[in-house]
Amino acid sequence: MLKEINFDGIIGPSHNYAGLSLGNIASATHRGQTSFPREAALQGLAKMRGNMKRGLPQGFLLPLPRPNRDLMQALALDGTEDPALAAAPWSASSMWTANAATVSPAPDTDDARCHLTPANLVTMVHRAQEWPDTKRQLDIAFANRDHFEVHSAVPPTFGDEGAANHMRLCESHGGPGVEVFVYGKPGGKFPARQHEQASRAVARLHGLDFQRCVFIEQNPEAIEAGAFHNDVVAVANERVLFTHARAFADPQGSYAALREAFPALELVEVPESAVSLEEAIRTYLFNAQLVTLPDGTMALIVPSECRDSETVWNFCEKMIAGNGPIRQVIPVDVRQSMANGGGPACLRLRVVADPATVDPRFLLDEAKADLIESVIASHWPERIEPGQIGHSPELEQAISAAWISLVRALDLGELID
């Protein structure tokens, strides 16, 4: 039976605040601060446990091996380079698995298989290094070729940011859907990371019917305000699109195109007068997991920063008191991730599949969560000071050993070179 499985990224032992992401205001604001990898990973794991308790299928992806010695060698790092360049091989940003890939479920594709394309992430060097190692995990987790096809990334000329700029509308997860690709146009203060041609290439790779695809331009004002991905200002689940009024360049035209492709659309638009674009981005109200619970109702899993904002929380309380489709708003603590610009939605990749067709090593249960928690508690660094990045052989050794410990504990030794 097809179900939506959320695959969360386990936050890696090199989690740090190097501020490498241009256009990500949270990342820039916390640049140079002390990070707490152990706390960050445990926060992410607690979010996964909470979703399992709500009856939601839960998977995970492992951190990528860091520091990336191949990148260090390719950049000829010798200590004279810009500190940001030296920090790139240490990046733990693969934790945000919304950027891992774009996923088209089997009911949408011409061969009735689930297709996954890793995002090339070429806009930033610290992220462009990710996709080959991401693909290695996807190839293992979704190795059943009767049910899955894992592609290589689209050519690097066109920036692709994965599921963070992709949504799906459907009557039910296991039924056919309309896939929504949101792209940006270059020329603004911050880079528009998703290229329209990358979105169209992914749709062709996946064998989608273009009559059931909608391509929408993101609002340049939103990008300049810090919405570097669409999932910072909009999220969809089944029939519902939850969006800020300033998310898209042409809101009314976008809604009309969505309704034409998917007449059952239920639009929940948050006006600027209720929550400003700036406050929505600061609290990551839309970088939330909009999920269907086992009883058929919808819940919005938001970062705890939303509860701390009087404006945002007032809106949430009024929304759930009404007769709309979203019946619960559930805050979770992912503050370590949020300080680098990633909320609950950034931390998960949605895959509609029969869990029985997925490699079980990537599916979470309480026993496996206990095992992962034990490895994190024993091996993840408690803290990383900014001056250690790229300059501490002891830290480098500890991070590598921590990653290997987790890989071996989960019986995924084929990921070790």
LOKEFI-987821 format. One record per residue (C-alpha): residue in three letters; z, y, x. Coordinates in steps of 0.2 Angstrom, whole numbers, plus 5000, padded with zeros to 4 digits. Example, Ala and Ser with C-alpha at 12.3 -4.5 7.8 and 13.67 -1.06 7.14 Angstrom:
<sites>
<r = ALA Z = 5039 Y = 4978 X = 5062>
<r = SER Z = 5036 Y = 4995 X = 5068>
</sites>
This chain:
<sites>
<r = MET Z = 5000 Y = 5000 X = 5000>
<r = LEU Z = 4995 Y = 5017 X = 5007>
<r = LYS Z = 5010 Y = 5029 X = 5010>
<r = GLU Z = 5012 Y = 5045 X = 5019>
<r = ILE Z = 5021 Y = 5042 X = 5035>
<r = ASN Z = 5028 Y = 5057 X = 5045>
<r = PHE Z = 5027 Y = 5054 X = 5064>
<r = ASP Z = 5039 Y = 5065 X = 5072>
<r = GLY Z = 5038 Y = 5069 X = 5091>
<r = ILE Z = 5053 Y = 5065 X = 5101>
<r = ILE Z = 5058 Y = 5081 X = 5110>
<r = GLY Z = 5056 Y = 5077 X = 5128>
<r = PRO Z = 5068 Y = 5078 X = 5143>
<r = SER Z = 5059 Y = 5093 X = 5150>
<r = HIS Z = 5061 Y = 5104 X = 5135>
<r = ASN Z = 5062 Y = 5122 X = 5142>
<r = TYR Z = 5059 Y = 5140 X = 5138>
<r = ALA Z = 5045 Y = 5146 X = 5150>
<r = GLY Z = 5036 Y = 5156 X = 5136>
<r = LEU Z = 5019 Y = 5150 X = 5140>
<r = SER Z = 5012 Y = 5152 X = 5122>
<r = LEU Z = 5003 Y = 5169 X = 5120>
<r = GLY Z = 5004 Y = 5174 X = 5102>
<r = ASN Z = 5020 Y = 5163 X = 5098>
<r = ILE Z = 5033 Y = 5177 X = 5096>
<r = ALA Z = 5048 Y = 5165 X = 5096>
<r = SER Z = 5042 Y = 5157 X = 5112>
<r = ALA Z = 5039 Y = 5174 X = 5120>
<r = THR Z = 5056 Y = 5181 X = 5114>
<r = HIS Z = 5066 Y = 5166 X = 5121>
<r = ARG Z = 5056 Y = 5166 X = 5138>
<r = GLY Z = 5068 Y = 5163 X = 5153>
<r = GLN Z = 5083 Y = 5157 X = 5143>
<r = THR Z = 5093 Y = 5141 X = 5146>
<r = SER Z = 5087 Y = 5126 X = 5136>
<r = PHE Z = 5096 Y = 5111 X = 5130>
<r = PRO Z = 5085 Y = 5096 X = 5130>
<r = ARG Z = 5098 Y = 5083 X = 5124>
<r = GLU Z = 5104 Y = 5094 X = 5110>
<r = ALA Z = 5085 Y = 5098 X = 5105>
<r = ALA Z = 5081 Y = 5079 X = 5105>
<r = LEU Z = 5096 Y = 5075 X = 5094>
<r = GLN Z = 5092 Y = 5088 X = 5082>
<r = GLY Z = 5075 Y = 5081 X = 5080>
<r = LEU Z = 5081 Y = 5064 X = 5078>
<r = ALA Z = 5094 Y = 5070 X = 5065>
<r = LYS Z = 5079 Y = 5077 X = 5055>
<r = MET Z = 5071 Y = 5060 X = 5055>
<r = ARG Z = 5086 Y = 5051 X = 5050>
<r = GLY Z = 5088 Y = 5063 X = 5035>
<r = ASN Z = 5070 Y = 5060 X = 5029>
<r = MET Z = 5073 Y = 5041 X = 5030>
<r = LYS Z = 5089 Y = 5043 X = 5020>
<r = ARG Z = 5078 Y = 5052 X = 5007>
<r = GLY Z = 5067 Y = 5037 X = 5006>
<r = LEU Z = 5053 Y = 5044 X = 5016>
<r = PRO Z = 5043 Y = 5032 X = 5028>
<r = GLN Z = 5046 Y = 5039 X = 5046>
<r = GLY Z = 5037 Y = 5036 X = 5062>
<r = PHE Z = 5038 Y = 5044 X = 5079>
<r = LEU Z = 5028 Y = 5048 X = 5095>
<r = LEU Z = 5035 Y = 5048 X = 5112>
<r = PRO Z = 5036 Y = 5063 X = 5124>
<r = LEU Z = 5022 Y = 5063 X = 5136>
<r = PRO Z = 5026 Y = 5060 X = 5155>
<r = ARG Z = 5032 Y = 5076 X = 5163>
<r = PRO Z = 5030 Y = 5084 X = 5175>
<r = ASN Z = 5011 Y = 5080 X = 5175>
<r = ARG Z = 5008 Y = 5077 X = 5193>
<r = ASP Z = 4989 Y = 5075 X = 5190>
<r = LEU Z = 4989 Y = 5093 X = 5184>
<r = MET Z = 5000 Y = 5099 X = 5198>
<r = GLN Z = 4988 Y = 5092 X = 5210>
<r = ALA Z = 4973 Y = 5099 X = 5201>
<r = LEU Z = 4980 Y = 5116 X = 5201>
<r = ALA Z = 4985 Y = 5115 X = 5220>
<r = LEU Z = 5002 Y = 5121 X = 5216>
<r = ASP Z = 5011 Y = 5127 X = 5232>
<r = GLY Z = 5024 Y = 5139 X = 5227>
<r = THR Z = 5013 Y = 5155 X = 5228>
<r = GLU Z = 5006 Y = 5154 X = 5210>
<r = ASP Z = 5011 Y = 5163 X = 5195>
<r = PRO Z = 5027 Y = 5155 X = 5188>
<r = ALA Z = 5019 Y = 5152 X = 5171>
<r = LEU Z = 5006 Y = 5141 X = 5180>
<r = ALA Z = 5019 Y = 5132 X = 5189>
<r = ALA Z = 5029 Y = 5128 X = 5173>
<r = ALA Z = 5013 Y = 5121 X = 5164>
<r = PRO Z = 5015 Y = 5103 X = 5171>
<r = TRP Z = 5033 Y = 5103 X = 5164>
<r = SER Z = 5029 Y = 5108 X = 5146>
<r = ALA Z = 5037 Y = 5097 X = 5133>
<r = SER Z = 5026 Y = 5105 X = 5119>
<r = SER Z = 5019 Y = 5088 X = 5114>
<r = MET Z = 5035 Y = 5087 X = 5103>
<r = TRP Z = 5025 Y = 5097 X = 5090>
<r = THR Z = 5015 Y = 5082 X = 5084>
<r = ALA Z = 5007 Y = 5093 X = 5071>
<r = ASN Z = 4995 Y = 5098 X = 5086>
<r = ALA Z = 4993 Y = 5080 X = 5091>
<r = ALA Z = 4978 Y = 5076 X = 5080>
<r = THR Z = 4969 Y = 5079 X = 5064>
<r = VAL Z = 4970 Y = 5064 X = 5052>
<r = SER Z = 4959 Y = 5059 X = 5038>
<r = PRO Z = 4965 Y = 5045 X = 5027>
<r = ALA Z = 4955 Y = 5030 X = 5022>
<r = PRO Z = 4951 Y = 5036 X = 5004>
<r = ASP Z = 4942 Y = 5052 X = 5011>
<r = THR Z = 4931 Y = 5044 X = 5024>
<r = ASP Z = 4914 Y = 5035 X = 5022>
<r = ASP Z = 4920 Y = 5019 X = 5030>
<r = ALA Z = 4936 Y = 5018 X = 5021>
<r = ARG Z = 4946 Y = 5019 X = 5037>
<r = CYS Z = 4959 Y = 5032 X = 5043>
<r = HIS Z = 4951 Y = 5043 X = 5056>
<r = LEU Z = 4962 Y = 5052 X = 5069>
<r = THR Z = 4955 Y = 5065 X = 5082>
<r = PRO Z = 4967 Y = 5071 X = 5095>
<r = ALA Z = 4967 Y = 5090 X = 5097>
<r = ASN Z = 4959 Y = 5097 X = 5113>
<r = LEU Z = 4971 Y = 5112 X = 5113>
<r = VAL Z = 4960 Y = 5121 X = 5126>
<r = THR Z = 4967 Y = 5138 X = 5122>
<r = MET Z = 4982 Y = 5136 X = 5133>
<r = VAL Z = 4983 Y = 5126 X = 5150>
<r = HIS Z = 5000 Y = 5119 X = 5146>
<r = ARG Z = 4993 Y = 5111 X = 5130>
<r = ALA Z = 4976 Y = 5107 X = 5136>
<r = GLN Z = 4983 Y = 5093 X = 5147>
<r = GLU Z = 4990 Y = 5084 X = 5132>
<r = TRP Z = 4976 Y = 5075 X = 5123>
<r = PRO Z = 4972 Y = 5061 X = 5134>
<r = ASP Z = 4990 Y = 5055 X = 5135>
<r = THR Z = 4991 Y = 5058 X = 5116>
<r = LYS Z = 4976 Y = 5047 X = 5113>
<r = ARG Z = 4984 Y = 5033 X = 5123>
<r = GLN Z = 4998 Y = 5033 X = 5111>
<r = LEU Z = 4987 Y = 5034 X = 5096>
<r = ASP Z = 4976 Y = 5020 X = 5102>
<r = ILE Z = 4992 Y = 5009 X = 5103>
<r = ALA Z = 5000 Y = 5014 X = 5087>
<r = PHE Z = 4984 Y = 5013 X = 5077>
<r = ALA Z = 4975 Y = 4999 X = 5086>
<r = ASN Z = 4970 Y = 4990 X = 5070>
<r = ARG Z = 4952 Y = 4994 X = 5070>
<r = ASP Z = 4950 Y = 4987 X = 5052>
<r = HIS Z = 4960 Y = 5001 X = 5046>
<r = PHE Z = 4959 Y = 5015 X = 5060>
<r = GLU Z = 4947 Y = 5024 X = 5071>
<r = VAL Z = 4954 Y = 5035 X = 5085>
<r = HIS Z = 4941 Y = 5047 X = 5092>
<r = SER Z = 4941 Y = 5057 X = 5108>
<r = ALA Z = 4944 Y = 5076 X = 5107>
<r = VAL Z = 4930 Y = 5087 X = 5102>
<r = PRO Z = 4921 Y = 5096 X = 5116>
<r = PRO Z = 4932 Y = 5109 X = 5125>
<r = THR Z = 4920 Y = 5124 X = 5121>
<r = PHE Z = 4928 Y = 5124 X = 5103>
<r = GLY Z = 4947 Y = 5125 X = 5102>
<r = ASP Z = 4955 Y = 5112 X = 5091>
<r = GLU Z = 4973 Y = 5113 X = 5086>
<r = GLY Z = 4974 Y = 5098 X = 5075>
<r = ALA Z = 4984 Y = 5096 X = 5059>
<r = ALA Z = 4992 Y = 5113 X = 5061>
<r = ASN Z = 4976 Y = 5120 X = 5054>
<r = HIS Z = 4972 Y = 5106 X = 5042>
<r = MET Z = 4979 Y = 5103 X = 5025>
<r = ARG Z = 4975 Y = 5090 X = 5011>
<r = LEU Z = 4975 Y = 5091 X = 4992>
<r = CYS Z = 4976 Y = 5075 X = 4981>
<r = GLU Z = 4983 Y = 5068 X = 4965>
<r = SER Z = 4992 Y = 5055 X = 4976>
<r = HIS Z = 4993 Y = 5051 X = 4994>
<r = GLY Z = 4984 Y = 5035 X = 4992>
<r = GLY Z = 4970 Y = 5042 X = 4982>
<r = PRO Z = 4955 Y = 5052 X = 4987>
<r = GLY Z = 4958 Y = 5070 X = 4993>
<r = VAL Z = 4950 Y = 5087 X = 4997>
<r = GLU Z = 4953 Y = 5091 X = 5015>
<r = VAL Z = 4956 Y = 5110 X = 5020>
<r = PHE Z = 4951 Y = 5116 X = 5037>
<r = VAL Z = 4958 Y = 5133 X = 5042>
<r = TYR Z = 4950 Y = 5143 X = 5057>
<r = GLY Z = 4952 Y = 5159 X = 5065>
<r = LYS Z = 4940 Y = 5172 X = 5072>
<r = PRO Z = 4941 Y = 5179 X = 5090>
<r = GLY Z = 4943 Y = 5197 X = 5094>
<r = GLY Z = 4961 Y = 5200 X = 5090>
<r = LYS Z = 4977 Y = 5204 X = 5100>
<r = PHE Z = 4981 Y = 5186 X = 5101>
<r = PRO Z = 4969 Y = 5171 X = 5102>
<r = ALA Z = 4963 Y = 5163 X = 5087>
<r = ARG Z = 4966 Y = 5145 X = 5092>
<r = GLN Z = 4956 Y = 5135 X = 5079>
<r = HIS Z = 4937 Y = 5137 X = 5080>
<r = GLU Z = 4927 Y = 5134 X = 5064>
<r = GLN Z = 4915 Y = 5123 X = 5074>
<r = ALA Z = 4929 Y = 5112 X = 5080>
<r = SER Z = 4934 Y = 5110 X = 5062>
<r = ARG Z = 4917 Y = 5105 X = 5056>
<r = ALA Z = 4915 Y = 5093 X = 5071>
<r = VAL Z = 4931 Y = 5084 X = 5066>
<r = ALA Z = 4925 Y = 5083 X = 5048>
<r = ARG Z = 4908 Y = 5075 X = 5054>
<r = LEU Z = 4917 Y = 5063 X = 5066>
<r = HIS Z = 4928 Y = 5057 X = 5051>
<r = GLY Z = 4914 Y = 5054 X = 5040>
<r = LEU Z = 4920 Y = 5066 X = 5027>
<r = ASP Z = 4910 Y = 5072 X = 5011>
<r = PHE Z = 4907 Y = 5090 X = 5014>
<r = GLN Z = 4907 Y = 5093 X = 4995>
<r = ARG Z = 4926 Y = 5088 X = 4997>
<r = CYS Z = 4930 Y = 5099 X = 5012>
<r = VAL Z = 4934 Y = 5117 X = 5011>
<r = PHE Z = 4933 Y = 5129 X = 5026>
<r = ILE Z = 4944 Y = 5144 X = 5025>
<r = GLU Z = 4947 Y = 5159 X = 5037>
<r = GLN Z = 4965 Y = 5163 X = 5042>
<r = ASN Z = 4970 Y = 5181 X = 5040>
<r = PRO Z = 4968 Y = 5190 X = 5057>
<r = GLU Z = 4983 Y = 5200 X = 5052>
<r = ALA Z = 4994 Y = 5184 X = 5051>
<r = ILE Z = 4988 Y = 5179 X = 5068>
<r = GLU Z = 4993 Y = 5196 X = 5075>
<r = ALA Z = 5010 Y = 5195 X = 5067>
<r = GLY Z = 5013 Y = 5178 X = 5075>
<r = ALA Z = 5006 Y = 5165 X = 5064>
<r = PHE Z = 4996 Y = 5156 X = 5078>
<r = HIS Z = 4993 Y = 5141 X = 5067>
<r = ASN Z = 4990 Y = 5140 X = 5048>
<r = ASP Z = 5005 Y = 5130 X = 5046>
<r = VAL Z = 5016 Y = 5145 X = 5050>
<r = VAL Z = 5010 Y = 5153 X = 5033>
<r = ALA Z = 5004 Y = 5139 X = 5022>
<r = VAL Z = 5008 Y = 5121 X = 5018>
<r = ALA Z = 5001 Y = 5108 X = 5006>
<r = ASN Z = 5006 Y = 5092 X = 4998>
<r = GLU Z = 4997 Y = 5082 X = 4984>
<r = ARG Z = 4992 Y = 5095 X = 4971>
<r = VAL Z = 5003 Y = 5109 X = 4978>
<r = LEU Z = 4998 Y = 5123 X = 4990>
<r = PHE Z = 5013 Y = 5134 X = 4995>
<r = THR Z = 5007 Y = 5149 X = 5004>
<r = HIS Z = 5011 Y = 5167 X = 5009>
<r = ALA Z = 4999 Y = 5180 X = 5000>
<r = ARG Z = 4993 Y = 5186 X = 5017>
<r = ALA Z = 4989 Y = 5169 X = 5024>
<r = PHE Z = 4970 Y = 5169 X = 5022>
<r = ALA Z = 4957 Y = 5182 X = 5026>
<r = ASP Z = 4951 Y = 5182 X = 5008>
<r = PRO Z = 4965 Y = 5175 X = 4997>
<r = GLN Z = 4956 Y = 5175 X = 4980>
<r = GLY Z = 4940 Y = 5168 X = 4987>
<r = SER Z = 4950 Y = 5155 X = 4996>
<r = TYR Z = 4959 Y = 5150 X = 4980>
<r = ALA Z = 4943 Y = 5150 X = 4970>
<r = ALA Z = 4935 Y = 5138 X = 4983>
<r = LEU Z = 4950 Y = 5126 X = 4983>
<r = ARG Z = 4950 Y = 5126 X = 4964>
<r = GLU Z = 4931 Y = 5122 X = 4963>
<r = ALA Z = 4934 Y = 5107 X = 4975>
<r = PHE Z = 4951 Y = 5102 X = 4968>
<r = PRO Z = 4953 Y = 5108 X = 4950>
<r = ALA Z = 4971 Y = 5101 X = 4949>
<r = LEU Z = 4977 Y = 5114 X = 4962>
<r = GLU Z = 4995 Y = 5120 X = 4959>
<r = LEU Z = 4997 Y = 5137 X = 4968>
<r = VAL Z = 5014 Y = 5143 X = 4973>
<r = GLU Z = 5010 Y = 5160 X = 4981>
<r = VAL Z = 5024 Y = 5170 X = 4989>
<r = PRO Z = 5020 Y = 5189 X = 4987>
<r = GLU Z = 5023 Y = 5201 X = 5001>
<r = SER Z = 5036 Y = 5210 X = 4990>
<r = ALA Z = 5047 Y = 5195 X = 4989>
<r = VAL Z = 5046 Y = 5189 X = 5007>
<r = SER Z = 5037 Y = 5200 X = 5020>
<r = LEU Z = 5024 Y = 5191 X = 5032>
<r = GLU Z = 5035 Y = 5196 X = 5046>
<r = GLU Z = 5051 Y = 5188 X = 5038>
<r = ALA Z = 5041 Y = 5173 X = 5034>
<r = ILE Z = 5036 Y = 5170 X = 5052>
<r = ARG Z = 5053 Y = 5174 X = 5059>
<r = THR Z = 5061 Y = 5161 X = 5048>
<r = TYR Z = 5047 Y = 5149 X = 5047>
<r = LEU Z = 5048 Y = 5147 X = 5028>
<r = PHE Z = 5031 Y = 5139 X = 5027>
<r = ASN Z = 5032 Y = 5129 X = 5043>
<r = ALA Z = 5041 Y = 5117 X = 5032>
<r = GLN Z = 5039 Y = 5099 X = 5027>
<r = LEU Z = 5033 Y = 5099 X = 5008>
<r = VAL Z = 5036 Y = 5081 X = 5003>
<r = THR Z = 5036 Y = 5070 X = 4988>
<r = LEU Z = 5052 Y = 5061 X = 4986>
<r = PRO Z = 5053 Y = 5043 X = 4979>
<r = ASP Z = 5057 Y = 5050 X = 4961>
<r = GLY Z = 5041 Y = 5059 X = 4961>
<r = THR Z = 5048 Y = 5077 X = 4963>
<r = MET Z = 5044 Y = 5088 X = 4978>
<r = ALA Z = 5056 Y = 5095 X = 4991>
<r = LEU Z = 5053 Y = 5108 X = 5004>
<r = ILE Z = 5062 Y = 5104 X = 5021>
<r = VAL Z = 5065 Y = 5121 X = 5029>
<r = PRO Z = 5073 Y = 5127 X = 5045>
<r = SER Z = 5091 Y = 5133 X = 5043>
<r = GLU Z = 5085 Y = 5150 X = 5048>
<r = CYS Z = 5078 Y = 5151 X = 5030>
<r = ARG Z = 5096 Y = 5149 X = 5023>
<r = ASP Z = 5102 Y = 5163 X = 5035>
<r = SER Z = 5090 Y = 5175 X = 5028>
<r = GLU Z = 5096 Y = 5183 X = 5012>
<r = THR Z = 5078 Y = 5188 X = 5007>
<r = VAL Z = 5071 Y = 5171 X = 5010>
<r = TRP Z = 5085 Y = 5161 X = 5003>
<r = ASN Z = 5085 Y = 5172 X = 4987>
<r = PHE Z = 5067 Y = 5168 X = 4985>
<r = CYS Z = 5070 Y = 5149 X = 4987>
<r = GLU Z = 5084 Y = 5149 X = 4975>
<r = LYS Z = 5073 Y = 5158 X = 4962>
<r = MET Z = 5059 Y = 5146 X = 4965>
<r = ILE Z = 5069 Y = 5130 X = 4962>
<r = ALA Z = 5077 Y = 5138 X = 4947>
<r = GLY Z = 5060 Y = 5140 X = 4939>
<r = ASN Z = 5048 Y = 5127 X = 4932>
<r = GLY Z = 5037 Y = 5126 X = 4947>
<r = PRO Z = 5033 Y = 5110 X = 4956>
<r = ILE Z = 5045 Y = 5112 X = 4971>
<r = ARG Z = 5062 Y = 5106 X = 4965>
<r = GLN Z = 5073 Y = 5106 X = 4981>
<r = VAL Z = 5074 Y = 5117 X = 4997>
<r = ILE Z = 5083 Y = 5107 X = 5010>
<r = PRO Z = 5088 Y = 5116 X = 5026>
<r = VAL Z = 5089 Y = 5107 X = 5043>
<r = ASP Z = 5095 Y = 5112 X = 5060>
<r = VAL Z = 5080 Y = 5112 X = 5073>
<r = ARG Z = 5086 Y = 5128 X = 5082>
<r = GLN Z = 5081 Y = 5122 X = 5099>
<r = SER Z = 5063 Y = 5119 X = 5093>
<r = MET Z = 5063 Y = 5135 X = 5083>
<r = ALA Z = 5067 Y = 5145 X = 5098>
<r = ASN Z = 5051 Y = 5139 X = 5106>
<r = GLY Z = 5041 Y = 5142 X = 5090>
<r = GLY Z = 5041 Y = 5125 X = 5081>
<r = GLY Z = 5049 Y = 5121 X = 5064>
<r = PRO Z = 5050 Y = 5105 X = 5054>
<r = ALA Z = 5031 Y = 5105 X = 5050>
<r = CYS Z = 5027 Y = 5107 X = 5069>
<r = LEU Z = 5038 Y = 5092 X = 5073>
<r = ARG Z = 5028 Y = 5080 X = 5062>
<r = LEU Z = 5011 Y = 5072 X = 5060>
<r = ARG Z = 5007 Y = 5066 X = 5043>
<r = VAL Z = 4997 Y = 5049 X = 5042>
<r = VAL Z = 4993 Y = 5041 X = 5026>
<r = ALA Z = 4992 Y = 5022 X = 5029>
<r = ASP Z = 4999 Y = 5005 X = 5025>
<r = PRO Z = 5015 Y = 5004 X = 5036>
<r = ALA Z = 5010 Y = 4986 X = 5039>
<r = THR Z = 4994 Y = 4991 X = 5048>
<r = VAL Z = 5004 Y = 5002 X = 5061>
<r = ASP Z = 5011 Y = 4995 X = 5077>
<r = PRO Z = 5029 Y = 4993 X = 5072>
<r = ARG Z = 5035 Y = 5000 X = 5088>
<r = PHE Z = 5031 Y = 5017 X = 5082>
<r = LEU Z = 5040 Y = 5015 X = 5065>
<r = LEU Z = 5058 Y = 5021 X = 5064>
<r = ASP Z = 5073 Y = 5012 X = 5056>
<r = GLU Z = 5091 Y = 5015 X = 5058>
<r = ALA Z = 5093 Y = 5002 X = 5072>
<r = LYS Z = 5079 Y = 5010 X = 5082>
<r = ALA Z = 5086 Y = 5027 X = 5079>
<r = ASP Z = 5102 Y = 5021 X = 5086>
<r = LEU Z = 5093 Y = 5015 X = 5101>
<r = ILE Z = 5084 Y = 5031 X = 5104>
<r = GLU Z = 5100 Y = 5041 X = 5102>
<r = SER Z = 5108 Y = 5031 X = 5115>
<r = VAL Z = 5094 Y = 5034 X = 5128>
<r = ILE Z = 5094 Y = 5052 X = 5124>
<r = ALA Z = 5113 Y = 5054 X = 5126>
<r = SER Z = 5113 Y = 5044 X = 5142>
<r = HIS Z = 5097 Y = 5051 X = 5151>
<r = TRP Z = 5091 Y = 5068 X = 5144>
<r = PRO Z = 5097 Y = 5083 X = 5154>
<r = GLU Z = 5111 Y = 5093 X = 5145>
<r = ARG Z = 5103 Y = 5109 X = 5151>
<r = ILE Z = 5089 Y = 5116 X = 5160>
<r = GLU Z = 5090 Y = 5133 X = 5169>
<r = PRO Z = 5073 Y = 5143 X = 5170>
<r = GLY Z = 5074 Y = 5144 X = 5189>
<r = GLN Z = 5074 Y = 5125 X = 5190>
<r = ILE Z = 5056 Y = 5123 X = 5183>
<r = GLY Z = 5045 Y = 5118 X = 5197>
<r = HIS Z = 5058 Y = 5121 X = 5210>
<r = SER Z = 5070 Y = 5106 X = 5208>
<r = PRO Z = 5066 Y = 5089 X = 5215>
<r = GLU Z = 5082 Y = 5082 X = 5207>
<r = LEU Z = 5077 Y = 5088 X = 5190>
<r = GLU Z = 5060 Y = 5081 X = 5192>
<r = GLN Z = 5067 Y = 5064 X = 5196>
<r = ALA Z = 5079 Y = 5065 X = 5182>
<r = ILE Z = 5066 Y = 5069 X = 5169>
<r = SER Z = 5054 Y = 5056 X = 5175>
<r = ALA Z = 5068 Y = 5043 X = 5175>
<r = ALA Z = 5073 Y = 5048 X = 5157>
<r = TRP Z = 5056 Y = 5046 X = 5151>
<r = ILE Z = 5054 Y = 5029 X = 5159>
<r = SER Z = 5071 Y = 5023 X = 5151>
<r = LEU Z = 5065 Y = 5028 X = 5134>
<r = VAL Z = 5048 Y = 5020 X = 5136>
<r = ARG Z = 5056 Y = 5003 X = 5142>
<r = ALA Z = 5069 Y = 5004 X = 5128>
<r = LEU Z = 5055 Y = 5004 X = 5115>
<r = ASP Z = 5045 Y = 4991 X = 5124>
<r = LEU Z = 5030 Y = 5002 X = 5127>
<r = GLY Z = 5029 Y = 4999 X = 5145>
<r = GLU Z = 5010 Y = 5000 X = 5144>
<r = LEU Z = 5012 Y = 5018 X = 5144>
<r = ILE Z = 5018 Y = 5018 X = 5162>
<r = ASP Z = 5005 Y = 5020 X = 5175>
</sites>
